[in-house]
Each structure stands twice: as structure tokens, then as C-alpha cells.
Amino acid sequence: MEKNDIIMRAEHLSKYFKVGRQTLKAVDDVSFTLQRGTTLGLVGESGSGKSTLARLVLDLIPATKGRVEFEGQDFFNLPREKRRLLRREMQIVFQNPFLSLFPHMSVSSNIAEPFIVNRKEVGKLSQKELNERVEALMALVGVPREYFNVYPHELSGGQQQRVGIARALALNPKLIICDEPVSSLDVSIQAQILNLLQDLQAKKDLSYIFIAHNLAVVEHISTHVAVMYLGKLVEYTDTYELYNHPLHPYTQALMESVPQISPEGAEFHGMEGEIPSPLNPPRGCRFCTRCPKAAQRCHEEEPADREVSPGHCVACHLYE
């Protein structure tokens, strides 16, 4: 497949929650495309809407408005059974590997679960066939055969996450959403899991949506990056462009908040101000209360998303 082949397109995706008499706009009018075999990194502070967006595109929670096109099909508007079958091609790897696994089931049973749940489509497998598929998946992600009958609590965090990845791969998905998959792991183990994900992507032509707080991790694994703030997508471009020429003041602030290591020690520049309540976001640009470049217009008018150079989109009045 060509790398410019679009596997997913989200258009004006929104999720609003009623909280008493107020409305919380967790995701607000977000659009993006994902090319086959590539990785879209999603970054932003806690509460920016990253994980909610991931669950929206998987139809794990219903969208307030908007649409998702997956493999050329209008995903949300498919009949229920067709939507269920197509969802098998989209899987998720969670932040906490231990909590995402069934603690009362062995490693092999955890990995085998998708085959059992989807036996109508997969076909009824003999125990020997099931074991062979599980062993193949364990080998693929680097889990030793000796762990076949052990339980999740007996594994290290890194091995637990490998089991979670193996389970996600069981039904041969085309898209995997990685929701902070390495944030709970030691740094040395993080690198191993990231390398595993990249190896699997190359072998299976997988597409990823990769959610993370760690900007260095996102730079390492992503081909494109989308920056979210208070439910809005504020900047989108390829990884090199974003890390070398960030345009939105929020993106610039995120980059500056990364600790800089020098012979004198680590230097940390924290971001100014507190993130506003999503129940009462600022009028105009949502970043205006923390933005050092904010003008009066920023407090009054919401900026439109515009392409300021080929493939580089930003929602900021500075670039109009």
C-alpha cells in the first residue's frame, strides 16, 4: 500500500457531556487524517481531550456530532453488525498493562480471549490450533514460551504490556490506538516497547494513533503530530516540522517546558498559569488566558484552523 493512502479520516468530531446545567466540551470540532502505515502522535496536557478522542474514533463512546471514515466506510452510520465487524480492525493498548489484563486468567488465556469472543467470525478453533496462535503471538512480541501458563501479576510491567500488545494483534487489526502505553514503565523498558511497536508496524503495515505526555517519546515514534488544548486541535503537521518550527504559542510552551539537560544540571521552564476548567473555557481562543502573545482579539474571537504552509495547520490569530 502507498503511504499516502488514508486509512482514517475524522471530520468535526465532538463529544459534549452534561454536567448539571453546564456542558463540558471534552472534544470540540476536531478533524484529522491518518495515513496507512504511519503514526499520528496526540499530545497535550491532562484534560486536553486526547483519550476521549481515542475512544470516540473507536466508537467506545458515542459522538455528539461528527463522523469517522475508516477504510472508506462511514463508520458511525454502518448497521450495528457491520460496525462491530469493522471495529475488529481497530484495537487499543492501554496505559496500565496490569489493569487492562484479566488477573484471574493466564497469559495464554488473556491473549486467546479475542479468538474466543469472535469465534463466530474467526471460526471454532481446536485447543491445539488456539495454543499455536497464542504461541505465535507471544513469539511476535517477545514473550517467552515459559510464561504461557503464568498470571499477569507474576510478570514485570514491560512483559505485561507485551501481553497487552499481543492481545491487540490477535485479530490482525489495521489500526492500533496506543493510549500512553509506556508512561507507567521504566525508561529502559519504554525504549524496548517503542522499538517493538515500530518493528510490528514495519512487519504488518500497522497504523497507530499514539497518545503521550512525553514529547521525546512522541518525536521518536510519530510521523505526524496533533496538539490538543481544552478539547481543541490547535496545531497539526509532520513531526520534523512541529519539533523544529512550532507555530502555536501553546505548542511552543509545551516544547519549552521539556527539561533541558546541560553540564550545570537540568533546567526546567514550567508553563505559565493553570489550565482553565473545561466547564468554563475562555471565550475566544482557549489558550488566551495563558498565552504571552494574546491580543484583545484572542479574548473575543475563536481562531479558525488554517493551513499556513503545505501540511502545517494551526488555529491562531497570529497566522491570519
C-alpha positions in Angstrom: 0.0 0.0 0.0 1.1 3.5 -0.7 2.0 5.5 2.4 -0.3 8.4 1.3 -3.3 6.0 1.4 -5.7 7.4 4.0 -6.9 4.7 6.4 -8.9 7.0 8.7 -10.5 10.4 8.4 -12.2 12.2 11.3 -14.4 15.2 10.5 -15.7 17.8 13.0 -15.7 15.2 15.8 -17.2 16.4 19.1 -18.1 14.9 22.4 -20.1 17.0 24.9 -21.1 15.9 28.4 -23.8 17.4 30.5 -22.6 18.2 34.0 -25.6 19.6 35.9 -26.8 22.6 33.9 -23.4 23.1 32.2 -21.9 21.5 29.1 -18.4 20.1 29.1 -16.9 20.1 25.6 -14.3 17.3 26.0 -13.6 17.2 22.3 -14.8 20.1 20.2 -14.9 20.1 16.4 -11.7 18.0 15.8 -10.7 16.9 12.3 -7.7 14.9 11.1 -6.5 12.3 8.7 -4.3 9.2 9.3 -2.3 7.7 6.5 -1.9 3.9 6.3 1.3 2.6 7.9 2.1 5.9 9.7 1.8 7.1 13.3 -0.2 10.2 14.5 1.0 11.4 17.8 -1.5 13.2 20.1 0.0 15.5 22.7 -1.4 18.0 25.2 -1.7 18.4 28.9 -4.0 16.2 31.0 -7.6 17.2 30.3 -7.0 18.2 26.7 -9.3 15.5 25.3 -6.7 13.1 23.9 -8.1 9.9 25.4 -11.7 10.9 24.8 -10.8 11.5 21.2 -9.3 8.0 21.0 -12.5 6.4 22.4 -14.6 8.4 20.0 -12.9 7.1 16.9 -13.3 3.6 18.2 -17.0 4.2 18.9 -16.4 3.1 22.5 -18.4 6.3 23.5 -20.9 7.9 21.2 -20.0 11.1 19.4 -22.1 14.2 19.9 -21.5 15.1 16.3 -19.0 14.5 13.5 -18.1 11.5 11.5 -15.3 8.9 11.2 -14.4 7.3 7.9 -12.4 4.1 8.2 -11.2 2.2 5.2 -13.5 4.3 3.1 -16.6 3.4 5.2 -18.8 5.9 7.2 -18.1 4.1 10.5 -20.7 5.6 12.8 -23.5 5.1 10.2 -22.9 1.5 9.4 -25.5 -1.0 10.6 -24.7 -2.3 14.1 -23.3 -5.7 13.0 -21.2 -4.3 10.2 -19.8 -1.7 12.6 -18.9 -4.4 15.1 -17.1 -6.4 12.4 -15.2 -3.3 11.2 -14.2 -2.4 14.8 -12.2 -5.7 15.0 -9.7 -3.9 12.7 -9.2 -1.2 15.3 -7.7 -2.1 18.7 -6.3 -0.3 21.7 -3.4 -0.7 24.0 -3.9 0.9 27.4 -1.7 2.9 29.8 -1.7 0.5 32.7 -1.0 -3.0 31.3 -1.9 -4.8 34.6 -5.3 -3.2 34.8 -6.1 -4.0 31.1 -5.4 -7.7 31.6 -7.7 -10.2 33.3 -5.9 -11.0 36.6 -7.7 -14.4 37.1 -6.6 -15.6 33.6 -3.2 -16.9 32.5 -1.1 -15.1 29.9 -2.2 -17.5 27.2 -5.9 -17.2 28.1 -5.6 -13.4 28.0 -4.1 -13.5 24.5 -6.6 -16.1 23.4 -9.7 -14.1 24.5 -10.2 -12.3 21.2 -10.3 -15.6 19.4 -13.0 -16.9 21.8 -15.1 -13.8 21.8 -15.0 -13.6 18.0 -15.3 -17.3 17.3 -18.3 -16.7 15.0 -16.0 -14.8 12.6 -12.7 -16.5 13.4 -14.1 -20.0 13.3 -14.1 -22.5 16.1 -10.5 -23.5 16.8 -9.3 -26.7 18.4 -7.3 -26.3 21.6 -4.2 -27.2 19.6 -4.9 -24.5 17.0 -5.7 -21.9 19.7 -2.4 -22.7 21.5 -0.4 -22.4 18.3 -1.9 -19.0 17.5 -1.2 -17.8 21.1 2.4 -19.1 20.9 2.9 -17.3 17.6 1.7 -14.0 19.1 3.9 -14.4 22.2 6.9 -15.0 19.9 6.0 -12.0 17.8 6.0 -9.6 20.8 8.9 -11.2 22.6 7.1 -13.0 25.5 9.0 -16.3 26.3 7.0 -19.6 25.9 7.7 -20.3 29.6 5.2 -17.6 30.5 2.3 -19.4 28.8 0.6 -20.5 32.0 1.7 -17.8 34.4 -0.6 -14.9 35.6 -0.3 -11.2 34.9 0.8 -10.3 38.4 3.8 -12.6 38.0 5.2 -10.5 35.1 7.1 -7.3 35.0 5.3 -4.2 33.7 7.2 -4.4 30.4 6.1 -8.1 29.9 2.5 -7.2 30.9 2.5 -4.6 28.2 3.9 -7.1 25.6 1.0 -9.4 26.5 -1.5 -6.5 26.0 0.1 -5.8 22.6 -0.1 -9.5 21.7 -3.8 -9.5 22.5 -4.4 -6.3 20.5 -2.7 -8.1 17.5 -4.8 -11.3 17.7 -7.4 -10.3 15.1 -4.9 -8.7 12.7 -6.0 -5.1 13.1 -5.1 -2.3 10.7 -5.1 0.4 13.4 -4.0 0.4 17.0 -4.6 3.2 19.4 -1.8 3.4 21.9 -3.1 5.4 24.9 0.0 6.3 27.0 1.4 2.7 26.5 4.8 3.4 28.1 4.1 6.1 30.6 3.9 3.6 33.6 7.1 1.8 32.6 10.8 2.4 33.5 12.7 4.4 30.9 14.8 1.4 29.7 11.6 -0.6 29.3 9.9 2.3 27.5 12.6 2.1 24.7 12.1 -1.6 24.3 8.3 -1.3 23.9 8.6 1.6 21.5 11.1 -0.4 19.4 8.7 -3.3 19.5 5.8 -1.1 18.2 7.9 0.2 15.4 9.1 -3.3 14.4 5.5 -4.5 14.4 4.4 -1.5 12.3 7.1 -2.3 9.7 6.1 -6.0 9.6 2.4 -5.6 9.5 1.9 -2.2 7.9 0.0 -1.0 11.0 -1.3 2.5 11.6 -1.0 4.0 15.1 -2.6 6.8 17.0 -0.1 7.3 19.8 -1.2 9.3 22.8 1.5 10.6 25.2 2.6 13.4 27.5 6.3 12.7 26.9 7.3 14.8 23.9 10.5 12.9 23.3 8.6 9.7 23.1 6.2 11.2 20.5 9.1 12.6 18.5 10.7 9.1 18.4 7.7 7.2 17.2 5.4 9.6 15.3 5.3 10.6 11.6 2.8 13.4 12.3 1.7 15.2 15.5 -1.5 16.8 16.5 -1.5 19.1 19.5 -4.7 19.4 21.6 -5.7 22.0 24.2 -9.0 22.0 26.1 -10.7 19.8 23.5 -9.5 21.7 20.5 -6.9 20.7 17.9 -4.5 23.7 17.8 -1.7 22.5 15.6 -1.1 19.6 13.2 1.9 18.8 10.9 4.6 16.3 10.3 6.9 15.5 13.3 10.1 17.2 12.0 8.2 20.4 11.2 6.5 20.5 14.6 9.6 20.0 16.6 11.7 22.4 14.6 9.2 25.1 13.7 6.3 25.0 16.2 3.9 27.9 15.5 1.1 27.9 18.0 2.1 29.6 21.3 0.8 26.5 23.2 3.0 24.2 21.2 5.9 26.5 21.8 5.2 26.5 25.5 5.0 22.7 25.6 8.4 22.5 23.9 9.9 25.0 26.3 8.5 23.0 29.3 10.6 20.0 28.5 13.6 19.9 30.9 16.9 20.9 29.2 19.9 18.9 30.3 23.3 20.6 30.5 26.6 20.2 32.4 25.2 22.6 35.0 22.2 20.3 35.5 18.6 20.1 34.4 16.8 23.4 33.6 13.0 23.3 33.7 10.7 26.0 32.4 7.2 25.4 33.6 4.2 26.7 31.6 2.6 29.9 32.9 -0.8 29.7 34.6 -3.2 26.9 35.3 -5.3 25.1 32.6 -8.8 26.6 32.8 -11.8 24.4 33.7 -13.3 22.7 30.7 -16.7 23.6 32.1 -15.9 27.3 31.8 -13.3 27.7 29.0 -12.2 31.1 28.0 -14.1 33.0 25.3 -12.2 33.3 22.0 -9.0 31.3 21.8 -9.0 28.8 24.7 -5.3 29.4 25.3 -5.7 33.2 25.6 -5.5 33.3 29.4 -2.1 31.7 29.4 -0.7 33.0 26.1 2.1 35.5 26.3 1.2 36.8 22.8 -2.5 37.2 23.3 -4.1 40.3 22.0 -7.6 41.6 22.6 -9.0 39.8 19.6 -7.7 36.5 21.1 -10.1 37.0 24.1 -13.1 37.7 21.8 -12.8 35.6 18.7 -12.1 31.9 18.3 -9.4 31.4 15.7 -10.1 29.3 12.6 -7.9 26.4 11.7 -5.8 27.3 8.6 -3.0 25.7 6.6 -0.1 28.2 6.8 2.3 26.0 4.8 1.8 22.7 3.0 0.6 20.2 5.6 1.1 22.6 8.5 -2.2 23.7 10.1 -2.6 26.0 13.1 -5.5 27.6 14.8 -4.1 31.0 15.9 -4.9 34.6 15.0 -1.1 35.3 14.7 -1.1 33.5 11.3 -4.2 35.0 9.7 
